[in-house]
Amino acid sequence: MSVDFAESIAAEAAHSTVRLAMEPDDMKTNPLQYDIIRDEAAFLALRDEWDALWRSAHGPYYQSFDVCWLAWQEVARPRGRKLLCIVKREAGKLVLAWPLVSFKRQFWTYVVPLGPDAGDYTSVLVEDGPYTAAQVEGAWRVARRHCGADFVHMPYMKEHTALYRAVSREPNVLFAEQHPSWVAQLRGEASWESFCADIGRRHRKKPGQRERRLAKEGDLAVRMLEPSDTTEIASLVDWMLECKRGWSDRTDKRGEWLHSPYYRNFLVRLLSPDAGAAMARIVAVSLDGRPVATTIISGGNPCASAIIAGFDAQFGRFGPGKVSMEHCVKWALENRFDVDFGVGDEDFKSYWSRDNVASAYTMQVIVTQWGTLAVRASHALQRIRQRVKAIRNRATDDHAAPAPAPAPALNVNVLDDA
């Protein structure tokens, strides 16, 4: 769809809100107006109508206002990031919300989704309707043109979303990575027993077998903690992240969030908030009173999200993490939730989803000439390093085997192909 932008600034740049009016050719009577909320108080004032939109749009857990607010308070703000929340209204009603943040890396500005920086999907909170694609397209153009970005980084966009389609059309995509994404469709299941029977037929291993095997090793307990169990929740989160760091070392899968006190605090408050309902629950598996696995799962709207899990590698052969995940799946089924396992190729995701897989994409878009210059400079520097390494390797080889004559001097032009 061709969209002509007629920008009108309703507030000075220093103010908390910038309003942009955008009018698609086929919607002359219904201009798309967007606000960029930059002020924390104005962001907080959106809570009630944001929650109403989230419920009606069946948004995932990470799009709920409480999770976004928590990510701002515990992660983004302490890290010095700047708030950029794009919203759209029709007849005064909030119909679209997309919380973003910006930050500086050296001399360049990056815009990324507001979140705990730990692998959530990226999507725009908006109801499905005849103008959804145009609304999301407009929000994307606001993010790209009016948020001061040199680069926009969009992790884990599901391939069926309007946001993915908008971003994938960009001419200056620095990189695009594809990831498998798994969802267990549970709401239509008649019972846990019939679901387990179907799983058993598909994979020749019925749920419950690992738990029975683990129970032979000691006094086994599996429980979902209450949000009021703050002290134990905090202790289990610390234990889980320590296990996850060990897993990271074993698999060579790295993440800044693994060592982040901000992410740790985010998880504790997600499970045991100071006020209001908990946004997620933690299932703990213990053996003789000692934790051996934990899984954190969100509530459903109606799709729950498996957020993070950890297990004691000493008991890895018994699959304690799969035991805790099994209880999360059972809890979701009994509450008529589907479960989104996120991205990755772990075998439990294909098992519980019954191979219901799609793709999600991570993309980074170059927005400005200044950003293009950074990429070209980085590539030039890489080429120089490769040439220097080649020269050193050649010199080493020449020293090992006498050459008939010295090699001519090599002049390296740092502007070559820049």
Buried (B, 14 or more C-beta within 10 A) or exposed (E): EEBEBEEEEEEEEEEBBBEBBBBBEEBEEEBBBBBBBBEBEBBBEBEEBBBEBBEEBEBBBBBBBBBBBBBBBBBBBEEEBBBBBBBBBBEEEBBBBBBBBBBEEEEBBBBBBBBBBBBBBBBBBBBEEEBBBBBBBBBBBBBBEBBEBBBBBBBBBBEEBBBBBBBBEBEEBBEBEEBBBBBBEBBEBEEBEEBBEEBBEEBEEEBEBBBEEBBEEBEBEBEBBBBEBBEBBBEBBEBBBEBBBBBBEEEEEEBEBBEBEBBBBBBBBBBBBEEEEBBBBBBBBBBEEEBBBBBBBBBBBEBBBBBBBBBBEEBBEBBBBBBBBBBBBBBBBEEEBBBBBBBEEBEBBBBBBBEBBEBBBBBBBBBBEEBBBBBEEEEBEEBBEEEEEEEEEEEEEEEEEEEEEEEEEEEEEEEEEE
